Amino acid sequence: MTSARMKRGGMKIFAHSAARKAPATLFDNFPGYAPGMRIVSGIHNSTRRLAYTLGLPSTDSQMELVKSYRARTNSEFKFMPPAR
């Protein structure tokens, strides 16, 4: 398992350092994981994908992403009651 973790980590570092907007990488049939399980890496490597993940309007501008996030948290954000 350590070998698989090191390979996955190395691939993530390579993909991330390759470019600021590195593509998301999908691994299929990865050693140490059950058949059919997939691993995705770099899903937040671009502003557009991060906006999609957070359910915000699509944008390539980091400033617009932050503004959209702040606007949503100021209007729609509700605290959850504490767990007992």
LOKEVEX-779968 format. One record per residue: x negated, y, z negated of N, C-alpha, C in turn. Coordinates in pm, whole numbers, padded with zeros to 5 digits, always signed. Layout:
<patis>
XYZXYZXYZ ...
</patis>
This chain:
<patis>
-00083-00120+00000+00000+00000+00000-00087+00126+00000 -00198+00121-00071-00285+00239-00075-00334+00271+00065 -00367+00168+00142-00414+00189+00278-00308+00260+00362 -00183+00217+00349-00074+00280+00424-00055+00424+00382 -00064+00450+00252-00050+00588+00202-00161+00677+00256 -00282+00624+00259-00394+00704+00308-00378+00732+00457 -00332+00633+00534-00310+00655+00677-00203+00760+00699 -00092+00749+00625+00018+00844+00640-00030+00984+00602 -00104+00994+00492-00156+01124+00449-00251+01184+00550 -00337+01102+00606-00430+01150+00707-00360+01199+00831 -00256+01128+00873-00180+01170+00991-00106+01300+00964 -00054+01317+00843+00017+01440+00808-00079+01559+00811 -00198+01539+00753-00297+01647+00751-00338+01684+00892 -00360+01583+00977-00398+01610+01116-00289+01687+01188 -00163+01643+01175-00052+01710+01245-00035+01852+01196 -00049+01872+01065-00029+02006+01009-00141+02101+01048 -00263+02051+01052-00375+02139+01084-00387+02164+01234 -00318+02083+01315-00330+02098+01460-00274+02231+01509 -00170+02279+01444-00109+02407+01483-00020+02456+01371 -00002+02587+01364+00085+02642+01260+00228+02592+01276 +00272+02575+01398+00406+02524+01425+00396+02381+01476 +00331+02298+01400+00311+02159+01440+00445+02088+01452 +00455+01995+01542+00580+01921+01558+00608+01831+01439 +00735+01802+01418+00770+01701+01319+00727+01567+01377 +00679+01479+01293+00630+01349+01337+00715+01240+01276 +00766+01150+01359+00848+01039+01312+00768+00910+01326 +00752+00839+01215+00680+00712+01215+00781+00600+01206 +00767+00500+01291+00854+00384+01292+00768+00260+01267 +00822+00163+01196+00748+00040+01164+00615+00072+01096 +00620+00148+00990+00500+00189+00919+00459+00082+00818 +00330+00047+00810+00285-00056+00716+00325-00024+00572 +00376-00125+00503+00414-00107+00364+00560-00068+00345 +00633-00046+00454+00775-00011+00446+00857-00119+00515 +00979-00136+00471+01068-00237+00527+01094-00208+00675 +01112-00314+00755+01146-00294+00896+01273-00208+00909 +01271-00117+01003+01386-00029+01023+01377+00101+00945 +01288+00107+00845+01270+00231+00769+01179+00323+00850 +01213+00450+00850+01132+00548+00921+01081+00652+00824 +00970+00714+00860+00911+00820+00780+00899+00942+00870 +00947+01056+00821+00933+01179+00897+00841+01273+00819 +00754+01338+00890+00659+01429+00829+00660+01561+00905 +00641+01670+00834+00630+01800+00899+00763+01860+00937 +00869+01817+00870+01002+01867+00907+01017+02016+00879 +00935+02070+00790+00942+02213+00757+00825+02292+00813 +00761+02242+00917+00645+02309+00973+00679+02428+01061 +00807+02454+01082+00843+02572+01160+00958+02643+01090 +00968+02772+01112+01073+02852+01050+01209+02805+01099 +01220+02772+01224+01348+02727+01281+01396+02597+01216 +01306+02500+01200+01346+02374+01136+01380+02393+00990 +01308+02481+00921+01339+02509+00781+01477+02574+00769 +01508+02668+00859+01640+02731+00858+01749+02626+00880 +01727+02536+00972+01824+02429+00999+01845+02342+00875 +01735+02306+00811+01742+02221+00691+01821+02289+00580 +01805+02420+00567+01874+02495+00462+02015+02538+00502 +02055+02507+00626+02188+02544+00672+02201+02692+00701 +02093+02755+00742+02093+02898+00772+02089+02920+00923 +02119+03042+00968+02114+03070+01112+01973+03044+01168 +01969+02993+01288+01843+02962+01353+01764+03089+01380 +01638+03090+01343+01550+03204+01366+01406+03159+01368 +01323+03234+01437+01178+03210+01435+01108+03310+01343 +01184+03405+01288+01128+03509+01202+01134+03466+01056 +01018+03461+00991+01015+03426+00849+01091+03529+00766 +01082+03655+00803+01152+03761+00729+01303+03744+00741 +01352+03711+00861+01496+03689+00879+01543+03567+00801 +01459+03465+00794+01493+03346+00716+01508+03383+00568 +01415+03460+00516+01421+03501+00375+01544+03588+00351 +01574+03681+00442+01692+03766+00427+01820+03683+00427 +01830+03586+00518+01948+03500+00523+01961+03418+00396 +01850+03366+00347+01852+03286+00226+01897+03370+00106 +01842+03490+00095+01880+03579-00016+02027+03617-00008 +02074+03648+00112+02215+03685+00129+02306+03570+00087 +02270+03449+00125+02353+03334+00088+02349+03308-00062 +02232+03315-00121+02225+03287-00265+02294+03396-00346 +02297+03519-00296+02366+03626-00368+02517+03616-00355 +02566+03552-00249+02711+03548-00229+02773+03411-00257 +02704+03305-00224+02764+03171-00233+02705+03084-00345 +02599+03127-00404+02528+03043-00501+02607+03029-00630 +02627+02906-00673+02697+02879-00798+02610+02787-00884 +02597+02820-01010+02521+02735-01100+02601+02608-01132 +02530+02499-01144+02593+02374-01184+02597+02371-01337 +02701+02312-01394+02704+02300-01540+02593+02203-01584 +02539+02223-01704+02433+02134-01750+02482+01990-01767 +02395+01897-01740+02429+01755-01757+02432+01722-01905 +02523+01638-01941+02534+01595-02082+02504+01449-02095 
</patis>
